[in-house]
Amino acid sequence: MSIITAFFHALRSLLLALLWPGIGLLLAHQWPGGLLQAFTMIELGMLGLALAGAGVAVGFGQWRVSAAFVLVLTIWSGLRFAGTPMAMVGLPVLILTLLPWVRERGFSGAGPILAGSVVILGIALWARGGGPATGVDSFLFDPLDLPVTDISWVAIFAALGLAAALGRLAVKREAIDIALTGMLASTMPLVLAPGSLTPLALALSAAAVLSLWTGLLLHAWRMAYIDELTRLPNRRALEERIQRLPREWAVAMLDIDHFKKFNDRWGHDVGDQVLRRVAAVLAGVGGGGQAYRYGGEEFTVIFAHANVERAGRAIEALREEIGRQPFRVRGERDGAERRGRGGGKDMQRITISAGLALATELAPEAAFDKADKALYRAKAAGRNRLIQA
């Protein structure tokens, strides 16, 4: 490690180490006579939710969201208390617009570093006051001479950041993107008209905190109930669904034919591509069915009705669609992608076998066992077919 690299590692660690103590010193400096007495119960509730959210986000490995909670509190402090520079509002908003585009790299990632730097800079401007704070505030919030309207450049930057985050959300639709985009939408009015919105600072900050919490809860739900590789509901979601089924229902067990061949010949990366391809088709199952990843290369489809003909047609449609689409191998055993560079020329055909069973008056375990036995009969009969128990 070079001296320069070591220096930046040490500086980064220092900034992160000063983040939470810095916030505590900031609050202690403003209210030496008693911290709790300075807040209303509503404000204490919002502060508690934000600090708890920051800790929960760290527990989930979402340091960007943790940094967002800290920055929202910094913005609220800048609007709530007299004598704070407006840089406490403008600078955090600028960092918040960047968080959706920052890769998650844990404690030493860009999100916590940027958040810590902004908090420390805000504390310094608050303590120093005078010319430096006024100069930064003027730079951030003085209206620009535009023909349409007088608006600060930080407001323009924030508006562009929100628009970009909305576009990203429309494409990715990830829980953390929902959290960060909702947070940006809530803080946006604070930089468009910061002076006149002071009475609404608490409401807008609380909305930002709730947006971040919503994203965290969605993220936790996805971790618990959605298979990371295939994006289908997982075994836990299946078990909970079974508890809510009517007395008569149907279940299909599906298995990818010769799946081991893909792993042995091209490696597990290609095997994962096969699983994702099949799962993408299964996600669109008709006939009132819901697909789940059961384990390995095996999937299941639950039908909350006893119409076996309708369920059979839905499974047949899946089987035909999967078999009809050619699969282009896009990786070697080392997992290297070769798209457009001589790779991807090996065309393969993916097929599935399936077994379907009616669960009338049967325990769930017995119904799954019937469907599984029908699946094995389909494989023994030559694969790429559906057999009903």
C-alpha positions in Angstrom: 0.0 0.0 0.0 1.4 3.4 -1.0 1.8 6.3 1.3 -1.0 8.2 -0.5 -3.4 5.3 -0.3 -2.6 4.8 3.3 -3.2 8.5 4.0 -6.7 8.4 2.3 -7.6 5.2 4.2 -6.7 6.9 7.4 -8.6 10.1 6.5 -11.7 8.1 5.5 -11.6 6.2 8.8 -11.3 9.5 10.7 -14.3 11.0 8.9 -16.4 7.9 9.7 -15.3 7.8 13.3 -16.3 11.5 13.8 -19.7 11.1 12.2 -21.9 10.2 15.1 -19.8 12.0 17.8 -19.9 15.0 15.6 -23.7 15.0 15.6 -23.7 14.6 19.4 -21.3 17.6 19.8 -23.4 19.6 17.4 -26.5 19.0 19.5 -24.7 19.5 22.8 -23.3 22.8 21.6 -26.7 24.1 20.7 -28.5 23.0 23.9 -26.1 22.8 26.8 -28.9 23.2 29.3 -30.6 19.9 28.4 -31.1 18.0 25.2 -34.6 16.5 25.7 -36.2 19.7 26.8 -35.3 21.3 23.4 -37.6 19.0 21.5 -41.3 18.4 21.3 -42.6 14.8 21.6 -43.2 14.7 17.9 -39.7 15.9 17.2 -38.3 13.3 19.6 -40.4 10.6 17.8 -39.0 11.6 14.4 -35.4 11.7 15.8 -35.9 8.3 17.3 -37.2 6.8 14.1 -34.3 8.3 12.1 -31.6 7.1 14.5 -33.2 3.7 14.8 -33.5 3.5 11.0 -29.8 4.3 10.6 -29.0 1.4 12.9 -31.3 -1.0 11.2 -30.0 0.0 7.8 -26.5 -0.8 8.9 -27.7 -4.2 10.1 -29.0 -4.9 6.6 -25.7 -3.7 5.1 -27.4 -0.7 3.6 -24.9 2.1 4.5 -26.3 4.4 1.9 -29.7 4.4 3.6 -28.0 4.9 7.0 -26.2 7.9 5.6 -29.5 9.2 4.2 -31.1 9.1 7.6 -28.1 11.1 9.0 -28.3 13.7 6.2 -32.1 14.1 6.7 -31.5 14.9 10.4 -28.8 17.4 9.3 -31.3 19.1 7.0 -33.9 19.3 9.6 -31.5 20.7 12.1 -30.5 23.4 9.7 -34.1 24.5 9.3 -35.3 24.0 12.8 -32.8 26.0 14.8 -31.8 29.6 14.6 -28.2 30.4 13.9 -27.5 27.4 11.7 -26.1 28.1 8.2 -28.3 27.2 5.3 -25.4 25.1 4.1 -26.8 22.5 6.6 -29.7 22.2 4.2 -28.1 22.7 0.8 -25.0 20.5 1.1 -26.8 17.4 2.4 -29.4 17.7 -0.3 -26.6 17.6 -2.9 -25.2 14.5 -1.4 -28.6 12.9 -1.2 -29.1 13.3 -4.9 -25.9 11.3 -5.5 -26.8 8.4 -3.1 -29.0 6.4 -5.6 -26.0 6.3 -8.0 -23.4 5.3 -5.4 -22.5 1.6 -5.2 -23.0 0.0 -1.8 -19.6 -0.8 -0.4 -20.3 -1.0 3.3 -18.7 1.1 6.0 -15.9 2.4 3.8 -18.2 3.2 0.8 -18.8 6.6 -0.7 -22.2 7.1 1.0 -21.0 7.2 4.6 -17.8 9.1 3.7 -19.8 11.8 1.9 -22.4 12.0 4.7 -19.7 12.3 7.3 -17.8 14.9 5.4 -21.0 17.1 5.0 -21.9 16.8 8.7 -18.4 17.7 9.8 -18.3 20.6 7.3 -21.7 21.8 8.6 -20.4 21.7 12.2 -17.4 23.7 11.2 -19.5 26.4 9.4 -21.8 26.6 12.4 -19.0 26.9 14.9 -17.0 29.4 12.7 -20.0 31.5 11.6 -19.4 34.9 10.0 -17.9 35.2 6.5 -17.3 31.5 5.7 -20.8 30.4 6.5 -22.4 33.4 4.8 -20.3 32.8 1.7 -21.3 29.1 1.4 -24.9 30.0 2.0 -24.8 32.7 -0.7 -23.1 30.3 -3.1 -25.8 27.6 -2.6 -29.0 29.6 -2.3 -28.6 33.0 -4.0 -31.1 33.2 -7.0 -29.6 32.7 -10.4 -30.3 35.3 -13.1 -32.5 33.2 -15.3 -35.1 34.5 -17.8 -37.8 32.2 -16.5 -37.6 32.5 -12.7 -35.1 33.2 -9.9 -34.0 29.9 -8.5 -30.8 28.8 -6.9 -28.4 26.4 -8.6 -28.7 23.9 -5.7 -32.4 23.7 -6.3 -31.8 23.0 -10.0 -29.3 20.3 -9.1 -31.8 18.8 -6.6 -34.6 18.8 -9.2 -32.4 17.1 -11.8 -31.3 14.6 -9.2 -34.9 13.7 -8.3 -35.8 13.4 -12.0 -32.9 11.0 -12.5 -33.8 9.0 -9.4 -37.4 8.6 -10.7 -36.1 7.4 -14.0 -33.8 4.9 -12.3 -36.7 3.7 -10.1 -38.9 3.1 -13.2 -36.2 0.8 -14.6 -34.8 -1.0 -11.5 -37.8 -1.0 -9.1 -35.6 -2.0 -6.2 -36.6 -1.4 -2.6 -33.6 0.8 -1.8 -34.3 2.9 -4.8 -37.9 3.4 -3.6 -36.5 4.6 -0.3 -34.0 7.0 -1.7 -36.4 8.4 -4.3 -39.1 9.0 -1.8 -36.6 10.7 0.5 -35.5 13.0 -2.3 -39.1 13.9 -3.2 -39.7 14.8 0.5 -36.6 17.0 0.9 -37.0 18.7 -2.5 -39.3 21.6 -1.3 -36.7 22.4 1.4 -34.3 23.7 -1.2 -36.9 25.2 -3.6 -38.1 27.7 -0.9 -36.1 27.1 2.3 -37.0 30.3 4.1 -40.8 30.1 3.8 -41.0 26.3 4.6 -39.5 26.4 8.0 -42.8 25.6 9.8 -43.1 22.5 7.5 -39.5 21.3 8.0 -40.6 18.7 10.6 -43.4 17.3 8.4 -41.1 17.1 5.3 -38.3 15.6 7.3 -40.7 13.1 8.9 -41.9 12.2 5.4 -38.3 11.6 4.3 -37.7 9.4 7.3 -40.8 7.4 6.7 -39.8 7.0 3.0 -36.5 5.5 4.1 -38.2 3.2 6.6 -40.6 2.0 3.9 -37.7 1.1 1.6 -36.0 -0.7 4.5 -39.1 -2.7 5.3 -39.6 -3.6 1.6 -35.9 -4.6 1.4 -36.4 -6.8 4.5 -39.5 -8.4 3.0 -37.7 -9.2 -0.2 -34.8 -10.8 1.7 -37.2 -13.0 3.6 -39.6 -14.0 0.8 -38.0 -13.5 -2.6 -35.3 -15.8 -4.0 -32.3 -13.6 -4.9 -31.3 -15.4 -8.0 -34.7 -16.1 -9.7 -36.7 -13.2 -8.2 -39.5 -15.7 -7.6 -41.1 -16.2 -4.2 -39.1 -18.6 -2.1 -39.8 -21.6 0.1 -40.8 -19.5 3.1 -43.3 -17.6 1.0 -44.7 -20.9 -0.3 -45.1 -22.3 3.2 -47.1 -19.2 4.3 -49.2 -19.4 1.1 -50.1 -23.0 1.8 -51.6 -21.9 5.2 -54.1 -19.6 3.3 -55.2 -22.0 0.6 -58.8 -23.3 0.3 -59.7 -26.9 1.0 -59.4 -27.8 -2.7 -56.3 -26.6 -4.6 -53.8 -28.0 -7.1 -50.0 -28.1 -7.1 -47.5 -28.7 -9.9 -43.9 -29.6 -9.4 -41.5 -28.7 -12.3 -37.9 -29.6 -12.8 -35.4 -28.5 -15.5 -34.3 -31.4 -17.6 -30.6 -32.3 -17.7 -29.8 -29.3 -15.6 -26.6 -30.9 -14.3 -25.3 -30.9 -17.9 -25.3 -27.1 -18.0 -23.3 -26.9 -14.8 -20.9 -29.6 -15.7 -20.2 -28.4 -19.2 -20.3 -24.6 -18.9 -20.1 -23.9 -15.1 -22.5 -22.6 -12.5 -22.7 -19.1 -14.0 -24.4 -20.6 -17.1 -26.5 -22.8 -14.8 -27.7 -19.6 -13.1 -28.6 -18.1 -16.4 -30.8 -21.2 -17.1 -32.5 -20.8 -13.8 -33.2 -17.1 -14.4 -34.5 -17.8 -17.9 -36.9 -20.5 -16.7 -38.0 -18.4 -13.7 -38.8 -15.4 -16.0 -41.2 -17.6 -17.9 -42.7 -19.2 -14.8 -43.4 -15.7 -13.3 -46.0 -15.2 -16.0 -47.9 -18.4 -15.3 -51.6 -18.2 -16.1 -54.6 -20.2 -14.9 -54.6 -18.5 -11.5 -51.3 -20.0 -10.6 -48.3 -18.6 -8.6 -44.8 -19.9 -9.2 -42.3 -20.4 -6.4 -38.7 -21.6 -6.4 -38.7 -24.9 -4.5 -35.0 -25.5 -4.4 -32.1 -26.2 -6.8 -33.5 -26.5 -10.3 -37.0 -27.4 -9.0 -40.0 -25.1 -9.0 -43.6 -25.4 -7.9 -46.8 -23.7 -9.1 -49.7 -23.4 -6.7 -53.3 -23.0 -8.0 -55.9 -21.9 -5.4 -58.6 -23.8 -7.2 -59.4 -27.4 -8.1 -59.8 -27.0 -11.8 -57.2 -29.5 -13.0 -57.9 -28.9 -16.7 -57.3 -25.2 -16.3 -54.1 -25.8 -14.3 -52.9 -28.3 -16.8 -53.3 -25.9 -19.7 -51.3 -23.3 -17.8 -48.4 -25.7 -17.1 -48.5 -27.0 -20.7 -48.3 -23.4 -21.9 -45.2 -22.8 -19.7 -43.6 -26.0 -20.9 -44.1 -25.2 -24.5 -42.9 -21.6 -24.2 -39.7 -22.7 -22.3 -38.9 -25.3 -24.9 -39.7 -23.0 -27.8 -37.2 -20.3 -26.8 -33.5 -21.1 -27.8 -30.9 -20.5 -25.1 -27.6 -19.0 -26.1 -24.7 -19.8 -23.8 -23.1 -16.6 -22.8 -20.3 -17.7 -20.5 -17.5 -20.1 -20.1 -16.6 -22.2 -17.0 -14.8 -19.3 -15.5 -18.0 -17.2 -15.7 -16.5 -14.6 -18.0 -19.1 -12.9 -20.2 -18.2 -13.1 -23.9 -21.1 -11.2 -25.5 -20.1 -9.8 -28.9 -16.6 -11.3 -28.6 -16.9 -14.7 -30.2 -18.9 -16.2 -27.4 -22.5 -17.0 -27.2 -22.6 -19.2 -30.3 -23.6 -22.4 -28.7 -27.4 -22.7 -28.9 -29.1 -25.0 -26.4 -32.7 -26.0 -25.8 -34.1 -25.9 -22.3 -37.0 -28.2 -21.4 -38.9 -28.9 -18.2 -40.8 -31.9 -16.9 -43.8 -31.4 -14.6 -46.2 -33.3 -12.4 -49.6 -32.0 -11.4 -51.7 -33.2 -8.5 -55.1 -32.2 -7.0 -55.0 -31.5 -3.2 -58.6 -32.3 -2.4 -58.8 -33.4 1.3 -55.1 -34.0 1.3 -52.5 -32.7 3.7 -50.1 -30.3 1.9 -47.2 -32.8 2.3 -49.3 -35.6 0.7 -50.2 -33.3 -2.2 -46.6 -32.3 -2.9 -45.6 -35.9 -2.7 -48.2 -36.9 -5.3 -47.1 -34.1 -7.6 -43.4 -35.1 -7.1 -44.1 -38.7 -8.0 -45.9 -37.6 -11.1 -42.9 -35.4 -12.0 -40.6 -38.4 -11.7 -42.9 -40.4 -14.0 -42.7 -37.6 -16.5 -38.9 -37.8 -16.4 -39.0 -41.6 -16.7 -41.3 -41.3 -19.7 -38.8 -39.3 -21.6 -38.9 -35.8 -20.0 -40.3 -32.6 -21.5 -43.8 -33.5 -20.6 -46.6 -33.0 -18.0 -48.1 -36.0 -16.2 -51.1 -35.6 -13.9 -51.3 -37.7 -10.7 
